[in-house]
Amino acid sequence: MAGHQTNDIAAHEATYASFLALAKWGTVTVVVVLCLMGIFLLPH
C-alpha cells in the first residue's frame, strides 16, 4: 500500500455522502418501525 496512493477526493466525498444518506434513512426507518410497534403491539 505504501507505493500506491491516490488522492481521489471526489470519489471519497461521494462515498461519504452516500454513507450519510444511508445512515440517516436507516435511522428514520428504525424510529418509524419502533413507533408503529409501540402503537400496535402494546396493550391498550
C-alpha positions as a Markdown table, in Angstrom:
| # | Residue | x | y | z |
|---|---|---|---|---|
| 1 | Met | 0.0 | 0.0 | 0.0 |
| 2 | Ala | 2.9 | 2.3 | 0.5 |
| 3 | Gly | 3.7 | 2.6 | -3.1 |
| 4 | His | 0.1 | 3.0 | -4.4 |
| 5 | Gln | -1.6 | 6.1 | -3.2 |
| 6 | Thr | -4.3 | 8.2 | -5.0 |
| 7 | Asn | -6.0 | 11.4 | -4.0 |
| 8 | Asp | -9.4 | 10.9 | -5.4 |
| 9 | Ile | -11.2 | 13.3 | -3.2 |
| 10 | Ala | -14.4 | 13.5 | -5.3 |
| 11 | Ala | -14.9 | 9.7 | -5.1 |
| 12 | His | -14.3 | 9.9 | -1.3 |
| 13 | Glu | -16.8 | 12.7 | -0.8 |
| 14 | Ala | -19.4 | 10.9 | -3.0 |
| 15 | Thr | -19.0 | 7.7 | -0.9 |
| 16 | Tyr | -19.2 | 9.7 | 2.3 |
| 17 | Ala | -22.4 | 11.5 | 1.2 |
| 18 | Ser | -23.9 | 8.1 | 0.3 |
| 19 | Phe | -23.0 | 6.7 | 3.7 |
| 20 | Leu | -24.6 | 9.7 | 5.5 |
| 21 | Ala | -27.8 | 9.3 | 3.4 |
| 22 | Leu | -28.0 | 5.6 | 4.2 |
| 23 | Ala | -27.4 | 6.2 | 7.9 |
| 24 | Lys | -30.0 | 9.0 | 8.0 |
| 25 | Trp | -32.7 | 7.0 | 6.3 |
| 26 | Gly | -31.8 | 3.8 | 8.2 |
| 27 | Thr | -32.3 | 5.7 | 11.4 |
| 28 | Val | -35.6 | 7.2 | 10.3 |
| 29 | Thr | -36.8 | 3.8 | 9.3 |
| 30 | Val | -35.9 | 2.2 | 12.6 |
| 31 | Val | -37.6 | 5.1 | 14.5 |
| 32 | Val | -40.8 | 4.7 | 12.5 |
| 33 | Val | -40.9 | 0.9 | 12.9 |
| 34 | Leu | -40.4 | 1.3 | 16.7 |
| 35 | Cys | -43.2 | 3.8 | 16.9 |
| 36 | Leu | -45.5 | 1.6 | 14.9 |
| 37 | Met | -44.6 | -1.4 | 17.1 |
| 38 | Gly | -45.4 | 0.7 | 20.2 |
| 39 | Ile | -48.8 | 1.8 | 18.8 |
| 40 | Phe | -50.0 | -1.5 | 17.5 |
| 41 | Leu | -48.3 | -4.1 | 19.7 |
| 42 | Leu | -48.6 | -2.7 | 23.2 |
| 43 | Pro | -51.8 | -3.4 | 25.1 |
| 44 | His | -54.2 | -0.6 | 25.3 |
